[in-house]
């Protein structure tokens, strides 16, 4: 089974093609261009490099969020477009789980953090592969003591990694550079696990997860509250 996976939930644009859970090819870029400009050319180049076409793809996977509202929507829309009317499986996976998958096999706490602005991060945490914090949006200052109480090595990853570099955190470990940012291979591996359990959907039913309302919605609600 060939799986095309992508992640555009943060600055990184990343696309992978897998044969089951084995990597065939991976393109990733950390550049300022918008995902709408980079994803399709990357997919086209990767398919051509592997001498494949979209017709050879059996399933599609995407990081469903949390993350940048625009990035999450672009990723899901791209997958929906590729899968449209092809009757192929579509799978959404948690951005947080996919980031944690980058550090599979590491001992201790794996804690992805994505910058959600205003001192908040999208996060979740795993201790030796087991969930200890569900995907959520919380203040970084509240997250750190929650992690420290386990007295275990803590590995951070995600586009919020810079937020913890200058902070004194008990048992904070250094994460290898290549494992910090989004990686479509991790998305594809998680998707394959869902596929073999038949936890799939289609291009019409594929949904995303923001974890909180968009800034415009929050500001509108605040204005209405003040007017009252």
MIDOSE-1310 file (N, C-alpha, C; in nm, 2 decimals, decimal comma, always signed):
residues 228
xxxx	+0,08/-0,12/+0,00/+0,00/+0,00/+0,00/+0,09/+0,13/+0,00; +0,06/+0,21/-0,10/+0,14/+0,34/-0,10/+0,05/+0,45/-0,04; +0,12/+0,52/+0,05/+0,05/+0,63/+0,12/+0,12/+0,76/+0,09; +0,05/+0,86/+0,06/+0,10/+1,00/+0,04/+0,06/+1,08/+0,16
xxxx	+0,16/+1,13/+0,24/+0,13/+1,20/+0,36/+0,19/+1,34/+0,35; +0,13/+1,44/+0,42/+0,18/+1,57/+0,42/+0,15/+1,64/+0,56; +0,22/+1,74/+0,58/+0,20/+1,83/+0,70/+0,23/+1,97/+0,66; +0,13/+2,06/+0,69/+0,15/+2,20/+0,67/+0,10/+2,29/+0,78
xxxx	+0,10/+2,23/+0,90/+0,04/+2,29/+1,02/+0,13/+2,40/+1,08; +0,25/+2,41/+1,04/+0,34/+2,52/+1,09/+0,42/+2,57/+0,97; +0,54/+2,62/+1,00/+0,62/+2,68/+0,89/+0,67/+2,57/+0,80; +0,70/+2,45/+0,84/+0,75/+2,35/+0,76/+0,65/+2,29/+0,66
xxxx	+0,69/+2,28/+0,54/+0,61/+2,21/+0,44/+0,68/+2,07/+0,42; +0,61/+1,97/+0,44/+0,67/+1,84/+0,43/+0,58/+1,73/+0,37; +0,63/+1,66/+0,28/+0,55/+1,56/+0,20/+0,63/+1,43/+0,20; +0,56/+1,32/+0,22/+0,63/+1,19/+0,21/+0,54/+1,09/+0,14
xxxx	+0,61/+0,99/+0,08/+0,54/+0,87/+0,03/+0,59/+0,75/+0,09; +0,50/+0,66/+0,14/+0,54/+0,54/+0,21/+0,49/+0,42/+0,14; +0,56/+0,31/+0,15/+0,51/+0,18/+0,12/+0,47/+0,11/+0,25; +0,35/+0,10/+0,28/+0,30/+0,06/+0,42/+0,36/+0,16/+0,52
xxxx	+0,45/+0,12/+0,61/+0,51/+0,21/+0,71/+0,66/+0,23/+0,68; +0,70/+0,20/+0,56/+0,84/+0,22/+0,52/+0,85/+0,34/+0,42; +0,95/+0,42/+0,45/+0,97/+0,55/+0,37/+1,02/+0,52/+0,23; +0,96/+0,57/+0,13/+1,01/+0,57/-0,01/+1,07/+0,70/-0,04
xxxx	+1,02/+0,81/+0,00/+1,07/+0,94/-0,03/+1,01/+1,05/+0,06; +1,09/+1,16/+0,08/+1,05/+1,27/+0,17/+1,11/+1,40/+0,12; +1,02/+1,50/+0,11/+1,06/+1,64/+0,08/+1,02/+1,72/+0,19; +1,11/+1,81/+0,25/+1,07/+1,90/+0,35/+1,14/+2,03/+0,33
xxxx	+1,08/+2,14/+0,36/+1,13/+2,27/+0,35/+1,09/+2,37/+0,45; +1,18/+2,44/+0,51/+1,15/+2,55/+0,61/+1,17/+2,68/+0,54; +1,07/+2,73/+0,47/+1,09/+2,86/+0,39/+0,97/+2,95/+0,41; +0,99/+3,07/+0,37/+0,88/+3,17/+0,39/+0,76/+3,16/+0,29
xxxx	+0,78/+3,09/+0,18/+0,67/+3,08/+0,09/+0,55/+3,01/+0,15; +0,43/+3,05/+0,11/+0,31/+2,99/+0,17/+0,30/+2,85/+0,12; +0,23/+2,77/+0,21/+0,21/+2,63/+0,18/+0,13/+2,61/+0,04; +0,05/+2,70/+0,01/-0,03/+2,69/-0,11/+0,06/+2,70/-0,23
xxxx	+0,18/+2,76/-0,22/+0,27/+2,77/-0,33/+0,37/+2,65/-0,33; +0,39/+2,59/-0,22/+0,50/+2,49/-0,21/+0,45/+2,34/-0,22; +0,33/+2,32/-0,16/+0,29/+2,18/-0,14/+0,27/+2,10/-0,27; +0,20/+2,15/-0,36/+0,17/+2,08/-0,49/+0,30/+2,06/-0,57
xxxx	+0,38/+2,16/-0,59/+0,51/+2,13/-0,66/+0,60/+2,03/-0,59; +0,60/+2,03/-0,45/+0,67/+1,92/-0,38/+0,61/+1,79/-0,41; +0,48/+1,78/-0,40/+0,41/+1,65/-0,43/+0,45/+1,60/-0,57; +0,44/+1,69/-0,67/+0,46/+1,66/-0,81/+0,61/+1,61/-0,82
xxxx	+0,70/+1,68/-0,76/+0,84/+1,64/-0,77/+0,87/+1,51/-0,71; +0,81/+1,49/-0,59/+0,83/+1,36/-0,52/+0,78/+1,24/-0,60; +0,66/+1,26/-0,65/+0,60/+1,15/-0,73/+0,69/+1,12/-0,86; +0,73/+1,23/-0,92/+0,82/+1,21/-1,04/+0,95/+1,14/-1,00
xxxx	+1,01/+1,18/-0,89/+1,13/+1,12/-0,85/+1,12/+0,97/-0,82; +1,00/+0,93/-0,78/+0,98/+0,79/-0,75/+0,92/+0,72/-0,87; +0,90/+0,79/-0,98/+0,84/+0,73/-1,10/+0,70/+0,68/-1,07; +0,62/+0,76/-1,00/+0,49/+0,73/-0,96/+0,39/+0,84/-1,01
xxxx	+0,26/+0,82/-1,01/+0,16/+0,92/-1,04/+0,06/+0,91/-0,93; -0,03/+1,01/-0,93/-0,13/+1,01/-0,82/-0,22/+0,88/-0,83; -0,23/+0,82/-0,95/-0,31/+0,70/-0,96/-0,24/+0,58/-0,89; -0,12/+0,59/-0,85/-0,05/+0,48/-0,78/-0,07/+0,49/-0,63
xxxx	-0,12/+0,60/-0,58/-0,14/+0,62/-0,44/-0,27/+0,55/-0,39; -0,26/+0,48/-0,29/-0,37/+0,40/-0,23/-0,44/+0,47/-0,12; -0,37/+0,56/-0,05/-0,43/+0,63/+0,07/-0,36/+0,76/+0,09; -0,43/+0,85/+0,15/-0,38/+0,99/+0,17/-0,39/+1,02/+0,32
xxxx	-0,28/+1,08/+0,37/-0,27/+1,12/+0,51/-0,24/+1,26/+0,53; -0,29/+1,33/+0,63/-0,26/+1,47/+0,65/-0,26/+1,49/+0,80; -0,17/+1,58/+0,85/-0,18/+1,63/+0,98/-0,30/+1,72/+1,00; -0,39/+1,68/+1,08/-0,52/+1,75/+1,09/-0,53/+1,86/+1,19
xxxx	-0,41/+1,90/+1,26/-0,41/+2,00/+1,35/-0,39/+1,94/+1,49; -0,36/+2,03/+1,59/-0,37/+2,17/+1,58/-0,25/+2,24/+1,51; -0,25/+2,37/+1,49/-0,15/+2,44/+1,43/-0,20/+2,57/+1,37; -0,13/+2,63/+1,28/-0,17/+2,75/+1,21/-0,31/+2,72/+1,14
xxxx	-0,40/+2,81/+1,16/-0,54/+2,79/+1,10/-0,53/+2,77/+0,95; -0,45/+2,87/+0,89/-0,44/+2,86/+0,74/-0,37/+2,74/+0,70; -0,26/+2,70/+0,77/-0,18/+2,58/+0,73/-0,26/+2,46/+0,74; -0,34/+2,44/+0,85/-0,42/+2,32/+0,87/-0,52/+2,31/+0,75
xxxx	-0,58/+2,42/+0,72/-0,68/+2,42/+0,61/-0,62/+2,39/+0,47; -0,50/+2,44/+0,45/-0,44/+2,42/+0,32/-0,40/+2,27/+0,31; -0,35/+2,21/+0,42/-0,31/+2,07/+0,41/-0,43/+1,98/+0,38; -0,54/+2,01/+0,46/-0,66/+1,92/+0,44/-0,72/+1,94/+0,30
xxxx	-0,72/+2,07/+0,25/-0,78/+2,10/+0,12/-0,69/+2,03/+0,01; -0,56/+2,03/+0,03/-0,47/+1,96/-0,07/-0,50/+1,81/-0,08; -0,52/+1,75/+0,04/-0,55/+1,60/+0,04/-0,68/+1,58/-0,02; -0,78/+1,66/+0,02/-0,91/+1,64/-0,04/-0,91/+1,65/-0,19
xxxx	-0,83/+1,75/-0,24/-0,83/+1,76/-0,39/-0,76/+1,64/-0,46; -0,66/+1,59/-0,40/-0,59/+1,48/-0,45/-0,67/+1,35/-0,45; -0,75/+1,34/-0,34/-0,83/+1,22/-0,33/-0,97/+1,23/-0,39; -1,01/+1,35/-0,44/-1,14/+1,37/-0,48/-1,19/+1,27/-0,58
xxxx	-1,31/+1,21/-0,55/-1,38/+1,11/-0,64/-1,29/+0,99/-0,68; -1,19/+0,96/-0,59/-1,11/+0,84/-0,63/-1,14/+0,72/-0,54; -1,23/+0,74/-0,44/-1,27/+0,63/-0,35/-1,15/+0,57/-0,28; -1,06/+0,66/-0,24/-0,94/+0,61/-0,17/-0,95/+0,66/-0,02
xxxx	-0,88/+0,58/+0,07/-0,89/+0,62/+0,21/-0,82/+0,75/+0,24; -0,88/+0,83/+0,33/-0,81/+0,95/+0,38/-0,80/+0,94/+0,53; -0,69/+0,98/+0,58/-0,66/+0,97/+0,73/-0,61/+1,10/+0,78; -0,67/+1,15/+0,89/-0,62/+1,26/+0,96/-0,55/+1,22/+1,09
xxxx	-0,43/+1,27/+1,12/-0,37/+1,24/+1,24/-0,33/+1,36/+1,32; -0,32/+1,35/+1,45/-0,29/+1,47/+1,53/-0,15/+1,52/+1,50; -0,14/+1,65/+1,49/-0,01/+1,71/+1,47/+0,08/+1,68/+1,59; +0,03/+1,68/+1,71/+0,10/+1,66/+1,83/+0,16/+1,51/+1,83
xxxx	+0,07/+1,42/+1,79/+0,11/+1,28/+1,79/+0,22/+1,26/+1,68; +0,21/+1,32/+1,57/+0,30/+1,31/+1,46/+0,44/+1,36/+1,50; +0,44/+1,48/+1,57/+0,57/+1,53/+1,62/+0,63/+1,44/+1,72; +0,55/+1,38/+1,81/+0,61/+1,29/+1,91/+0,66/+1,17/+1,84
xxxx	+0,60/+1,13/+1,73/+0,65/+1,01/+1,66/+0,79/+1,03/+1,61; +0,83/+1,16/+1,59/+0,97/+1,18/+1,54/+1,07/+1,13/+1,64; +1,03/+1,12/+1,77/+1,13/+1,08/+1,87/+1,09/+0,94/+1,93; +1,03/+0,86/+1,84/+0,99/+0,72/+1,88/+1,12/+0,65/+1,93
xxxx	+1,10/+0,59/+2,05/+1,21/+0,51/+2,11/+1,29/+0,59/+2,21; +1,27/+0,72/+2,22/+1,34/+0,80/+2,32/+1,28/+0,77/+2,46; +1,37/+0,76/+2,56/+1,32/+0,73/+2,69/+1,29/+0,86/+2,77; +1,18/+0,86/+2,83/+1,14/+0,98/+2,91/+1,02/+1,05/+2,85
xxxx	+1,01/+1,18/+2,87/+0,89/+1,25/+2,83/+0,91/+1,32/+2,69; +0,82/+1,29/+2,60/+0,83/+1,36/+2,47/+0,71/+1,46/+2,47; +0,75/+1,59/+2,45/+0,65/+1,70/+2,46/+0,66/+1,79/+2,34; +0,57/+1,77/+2,24/+0,57/+1,86/+2,13/+0,50/+2,00/+2,18
xxxx	+0,56/+2,11/+2,13/+0,50/+2,24/+2,16/+0,50/+2,32/+2,03; +0,38/+2,38/+2,00/+0,36/+2,46/+1,89/+0,32/+2,60/+1,93; +0,38/+2,70/+1,88/+0,35/+2,84/+1,93/+0,21/+2,88/+1,89; +0,13/+2,90/+1,99/-0,01/+2,94/+1,97/-0,03/+3,09/+2,00
xxxx	+0,08/+3,16/+2,03/+0,08/+3,30/+2,05/+0,02/+3,33/+2,19; +0,05/+3,46/+2,24/+0,00/+3,51/+2,36/+0,04/+3,42/+2,48; +0,16/+3,37/+2,47/+0,22/+3,28/+2,58/+0,16/+3,14/+2,58; +0,08/+3,11/+2,49/+0,02/+2,97/+2,48/+0,09/+2,88/+2,38
xxxx	+0,07/+2,75/+2,41/+0,13/+2,65/+2,31/+0,02/+2,55/+2,29; +0,02/+2,49/+2,17/-0,05/+2,37/+2,15/+0,04/+2,26/+2,19; -0,01/+2,16/+2,27/+0,09/+2,07/+2,32/+0,01/+1,94/+2,36; +0,09/+1,84/+2,41/+0,05/+1,72/+2,46/+0,17/+1,65/+2,51
xxxx	+0,17/+1,54/+2,58/+0,29/+1,48/+2,62/+0,28/+1,33/+2,64; +0,39/+1,26/+2,62/+0,39/+1,11/+2,63/+0,51/+1,07/+2,72; +0,49/+0,98/+2,81/+0,60/+0,92/+2,89/+0,62/+0,78/+2,85; +0,73/+0,76/+2,79/+0,77/+0,62/+2,74/+0,66/+0,56/+2,66
xxxx	+0,60/+0,65/+2,57/+0,50/+0,61/+2,47/+0,36/+0,61/+2,52; +0,34/+0,65/+2,65/+0,20/+0,65/+2,70/+0,16/+0,80/+2,72; +0,04/+0,83/+2,69/-0,02/+0,97/+2,70/-0,02/+1,01/+2,85; +0,03/+1,13/+2,88/+0,02/+1,19/+3,01/-0,05/+1,32/+3,00
xxxx	-0,05/+1,39/+2,88/-0,13/+1,51/+2,86/-0,19/+1,50/+2,73; -0,33/+1,51/+2,72/-0,40/+1,51/+2,60/-0,37/+1,64/+2,52; -0,40/+1,63/+2,38/-0,38/+1,75/+2,30/-0,46/+1,87/+2,36; -0,39/+1,98/+2,37/-0,46/+2,10/+2,43/-0,39/+2,22/+2,40
xxxx	-0,45/+2,34/+2,43/-0,39/+2,47/+2,42/-0,38/+2,52/+2,56; -0,25/+2,55/+2,61/-0,23/+2,60/+2,74/-0,12/+2,70/+2,75; -0,11/+2,77/+2,86/+0,00/+2,86/+2,89/+0,13/+2,77/+2,91; +0,24/+2,82/+2,85/+0,37/+2,75/+2,86/+0,41/+2,74/+3,01
xxxx	+0,38/+2,85/+3,08/+0,42/+2,86/+3,22/+0,34/+2,75/+3,31; +0,23/+2,71/+3,26/+0,15/+2,61/+3,33/+0,20/+2,47/+3,29; +0,24/+2,46/+3,17/+0,29/+2,33/+3,11/+0,41/+2,28/+3,18; +0,51/+2,36/+3,20/+0,64/+2,32/+3,25/+0,63/+2,25/+3,39
xxxx	+0,56/+2,30/+3,49/+0,55/+2,23/+3,61/+0,48/+2,09/+3,60; +0,39/+2,08/+3,51/+0,32/+1,96/+3,48/+0,42/+1,85/+3,44; +0,52/+1,89/+3,36/+0,62/+1,80/+3,31/+0,72/+1,77/+3,41; +0,76/+1,87/+3,49/+0,87/+1,85/+3,59/+0,84/+1,76/+3,70
xxxx	+0,71/+1,75/+3,73/+0,67/+1,66/+3,85/+0,70/+1,52/+3,83; +0,72/+1,47/+3,70/+0,75/+1,33/+3,68/+0,90/+1,30/+3,70; +0,98/+1,40/+3,71/+1,12/+1,38/+3,73/+1,19/+1,29/+3,63; +1,15/+1,31/+3,51/+1,21/+1,23/+3,40/+1,27/+1,32/+3,29
xxxx	+1,36/+1,27/+3,21/+1,42/+1,35/+3,10/+1,30/+1,40/+3,01; +1,31/+1,53/+2,97/+1,21/+1,59/+2,89/+1,27/+1,63/+2,76; +1,21/+1,58/+2,65/+1,25/+1,62/+2,51/+1,14/+1,70/+2,45; +1,17/+1,82/+2,41/+1,07/+1,90/+2,34/+1,09/+1,90/+2,19
xxxx	+0,99/+1,92/+2,11/+1,00/+1,93/+1,97/+0,88/+2,02/+1,92; +0,89/+2,06/+1,79/+0,78/+2,14/+1,74/+0,83/+2,28/+1,71; +0,75/+2,36/+1,64/+0,79/+2,50/+1,61/+0,80/+2,59/+1,73; +0,75/+2,55/+1,84/+0,77/+2,62/+1,96/+0,90/+2,59/+2,04
xxxx	+0,98/+2,52/+1,98/+1,11/+2,47/+2,05/+1,19/+2,59/+2,10; +1,20/+2,70/+2,02/+1,27/+2,81/+2,06/+1,22/+2,88/+2,19; +1,09/+2,85/+2,22/+1,04/+2,92/+2,34/+1,10/+2,86/+2,47; +1,15/+2,74/+2,47/+1,20/+2,68/+2,59/+1,36/+2,69/+2,60
xxxx	+1,42/+2,74/+2,50/+1,57/+2,73/+2,49/+1,63/+2,81/+2,61; +1,58/+2,92/+2,65/+1,64/+3,00/+2,75/+1,57/+2,99/+2,89; +1,48/+2,88/+2,90/+1,41/+2,86/+3,03/+1,48/+2,75/+3,11; +1,48/+2,77/+3,24/+1,54/+2,67/+3,33/+1,43/+2,57/+3,35
xxxx	+1,45/+2,45/+3,30/+1,35/+2,34/+3,31/+1,42/+2,22/+3,36; +1,37/+2,17/+3,47/+1,43/+2,05/+3,53/+1,43/+1,93/+3,43; +1,55/+1,87/+3,41/+1,56/+1,75/+3,33/+1,54/+1,78/+3,18; +1,55/+1,91/+3,14/+1,53/+1,94/+2,99/+1,65/+1,88/+2,92
xxxx	+1,62/+1,81/+2,81/+1,72/+1,75/+2,72/+1,73/+1,82/+2,59; +1,84/+1,80/+2,52/+1,85/+1,86/+2,38/+1,80/+1,76/+2,28; +1,71/+1,81/+2,19/+1,65/+1,73/+2,09/+1,74/+1,75/+1,96; +1,77/+1,64/+1,89/+1,85/+1,65/+1,77/+1,77/+1,74/+1,67
xxxx	+1,85/+1,83/+1,60/+1,79/+1,92/+1,51/+1,69/+1,86/+1,41; +1,73/+1,75/+1,35/+1,65/+1,69/+1,25/+1,51/+1,63/+1,30; +1,50/+1,62/+1,43/+1,38/+1,56/+1,49/+1,28/+1,67/+1,55; +1,32/+1,80/+1,54/+1,24/+1,90/+1,60/+1,11/+1,93/+1,53
xxxx	+1,12/+1,94/+1,39/+1,01/+2,00/+1,32/+0,92/+1,89/+1,25; +0,81/+1,93/+1,20/+0,71/+1,84/+1,14/+0,78/+1,76/+1,03; +0,74/+1,63/+1,02/+0,79/+1,53/+0,93/+0,68/+1,45/+0,88; +0,66/+1,45/+0,75/+0,55/+1,38/+0,69/+0,56/+1,23/+0,70
xxxx	+0,68/+1,18/+0,72/+0,70/+1,04/+0,74/+0,63/+0,99/+0,86; +0,64/+1,08/+0,97/+0,57/+1,04/+1,10/+0,42/+1,04/+1,08; +0,37/+1,14/+1,00/+0,23/+1,14/+0,97/+0,19/+1,01/+0,90; +0,27/+0,97/+0,80/+0,24/+0,85/+0,73/+0,24/+0,73/+0,81
xxxx	+0,34/+0,72/+0,90/+0,34/+0,60/+0,99/+0,22/+0,59/+1,08; +0,18/+0,70/+1,14/+0,06/+0,70/+1,22/-0,07/+0,67/+1,14; -0,07/+0,72/+1,02/-0,18/+0,69/+0,93/-0,19/+0,54/+0,89; -0,08/+0,48/+0,87/-0,08/+0,34/+0,83/-0,13/+0,26/+0,95
xxxx	-0,10/+0,29/+1,07/-0,15/+0,22/+1,19/-0,30/+0,24/+1,20; -0,35/+0,35/+1,16/-0,50/+0,37/+1,15/-0,56/+0,29/+1,04; -0,50/+0,29/+0,93/-0,55/+0,22/+0,81/-0,57/+0,07/+0,84; -0,47/+0,01/+0,90/-0,48/-0,14/+0,93/-0,58/-0,17/+1,03
xxxx	-0,63/-0,06/+1,11/-0,74/-0,08/+1,20/-0,87/-0,03/+1,14; -0,87/+0,01/+1,02/-0,98/+0,06/+0,94/-1,04/+0,18/+1,00; -0,95/+0,27/+1,06/-0,99/+0,40/+1,12/-0,97/+0,50/+1,01; -1,04/+0,50/+0,90/-1,02/+0,59/+0,79/-1,15/+0,66/+0,76
xxxx	-1,14/+0,76/+0,67/-1,25/+0,83/+0,62/-1,23/+0,85/+0,47; -1,31/+0,95/+0,41/-1,29/+0,98/+0,27/-1,27/+1,13/+0,25; -1,25/+1,17/+0,13/-1,22/+1,31/+0,11/-1,34/+1,41/+0,15; -1,46/+1,36/+0,15/-1,57/+1,44/+0,19/-1,58/+1,45/+0,34
xxxx	-1,55/+1,35/+0,41/-1,57/+1,35/+0,56/-1,45/+1,39/+0,64; -1,33/+1,40/+0,57/-1,21/+1,44/+0,64/-1,23/+1,57/+0,71; -1,19/+1,58/+0,84/-1,21/+1,70/+0,92/-1,08/+1,74/+0,99; -1,07/+1,86/+1,03/-0,95/+1,91/+1,10/-0,98/+1,95/+1,24
xxxx	-0,87/+1,97/+1,32/-0,89/+2,00/+1,47/-0,81/+2,12/+1,50; -0,88/+2,23/+1,54/-0,81/+2,35/+1,57/-0,78/+2,37/+1,72; -0,85/+2,31/+1,80/-0,84/+2,31/+1,95/-0,88/+2,44/+2,01; -0,89/+2,55/+1,93/-0,94/+2,68/+1,98/-1,00/+2,75/+1,86
xxxx	-1,08/+2,86/+1,89/-1,14/+2,94/+1,79/-1,03/+3,03/+1,72; -1,06/+3,06/+1,60/-0,97/+3,15/+1,53/-0,97/+3,29/+1,60; -0,86/+3,36/+1,57/-0,84/+3,49/+1,64/-0,95/+3,59/+1,60; -1,00/+3,59/+1,48/-1,11/+3,68/+1,44/-1,24/+3,64/+1,52
xxxx	-1,26/+3,51/+1,54/-1,38/+3,47/+1,62/-1,37/+3,52/+1,77; -1,24/+3,50/+1,82/-1,22/+3,54/+1,96/-1,24/+3,69/+1,98; -1,18/+3,77/+1,88/-1,20/+3,91/+1,89/-1,34/+3,96/+1,88; -1,41/+3,89/+1,79/-1,56/+3,93/+1,77/-1,63/+3,90/+1,90
xxxx	-1,61/+3,79/+1,97/-1,68/+3,75/+2,09/-1,64/+3,85/+2,20; -1,51/+3,90/+2,20/-1,47/+3,99/+2,30/-1,54/+4,13/+2,28; -1,55/+4,17/+2,15/-1,62/+4,30/+2,13/-1,77/+4,29/+2,17; -1,83/+4,18/+2,14/-1,97/+4,16/+2,18/-1,99/+4,16/+2,33
xxxx	-1,90/+4,10/+2,40/-1,90/+4,10/+2,54/-1,89/+4,24/+2,60; -1,79/+4,31/+2,54/-1,77/+4,45/+2,59/-1,89/+4,54/+2,56; -1,96/+4,52/+2,45/-2,07/+4,60/+2,41/-2,19/+4,57/+2,51; -2,20/+4,45/+2,56/-2,30/+4,42/+2,65/-2,28/+4,49/+2,78
